[in-house]
Amino acid sequence: MANNYHVPVMLQPCIDGLNIKPDGVYVDVTFGGGGHSREILKHLGPKGTLIAFDQDPDAQANIPADDRFVFIDQNFGFLKNNLRLKGFRQVDGILADLGVSSHQFDVPERGFSIRHNADLDMRMDQHRNLTAAEILNTYTEDKLHKIFGIYGEVKNAKSLARAIVTARLEKPFTDINSLKSAISAYIPKGKENKYLAQVFQALRIEVNAEIQVLEDFLQQAAEVLKPGGHLVVMSYHSLEDRPVKNFMAKGKFQGEVEKDFFGNQQKPFNVITRKAIIATDEEIAQNNRARSAKLRIAEKI
């Protein structure tokens, strides 16, 4: 199959969702291969601005030569402060594509893919200290159980955690093959790829603090969007989709929407997509990454 690195998922629904004004200021917080950014630039006039975030140094090879484009090499969990440093207090639209870049999967040494042997790294930001190896070698059995159960939705998370803690007594985990061999007895027959993908997802989310970063981002997006501005978020699993859905609908991640003394709802957004937008069968046939994508759009009140 062709490399999907430059094939952005649900490109047209994302662009439509942003409701782009030619002289507006827009933010692509997950620049990656730059596919969405290049399309946004096509819709901007000479006075428009696009600001893109990406903490992965490899993404910088895709920066377009365009005076309207501003690149910030930071995690989008620091959205508000970085926009202010560049002189932007409010913006007209924000796009987040929460999927791991195909490029990160395709470069074996990054340790994201179950297909290759490599160091157990999984850091999106190479300046972070925590790696997948450190989690496997130092976390308690109870903590590993929770990570695999919650972040990976692994059914036998408890016995998996025990197997890891037992195996590392003999020798520490260093690479992907050492992990695979230590847990081979716990992988369901015929479901090897799905099971390993769940284990890797759990480790990746923990390494990169993905859920906390997402929640921080959503709260800051509500602060920096102008009234009428659009927030467009694409997620790929329920752990991401749930906080996005809840925050867009209620302005919080758990519980019901808060009301003031007069019974008026206190929330930053009106939801534009009652149901998540999903990719067409045609797109999924051309780009397998689109299969699990869910797109949600909200407008700042």
Buried (B, 14 or more C-beta within 10 A) or exposed (E): EEEBBBBBBBBEBBBBBBBBBEEBBBBBBBBBBBBBBBBBBEBBEEEBBBBBBBBBEBBEEBBEEEEBBBBBBBBBBBBBEBBEEEEBEEBBBBBBBBBBBBBBBBBBEBBBBBEBBBBBBBBBBEEBEBBBBBBBBEBEBEEBBBBBBBBBBBEBBBBBBBBBBEBBEEEBBEBBEBBBEBBEEBBEEEEEEEBBBBBBBBBBBBBBBBBEBBBBBBBBBBEBBBEEBBBBBBBBBEBBBBBBBBBBBBBBBEEEEEEEEEEEEEBBBEBBBEEBBBBEEEBBEBBEBBEBBBBBBBBBB
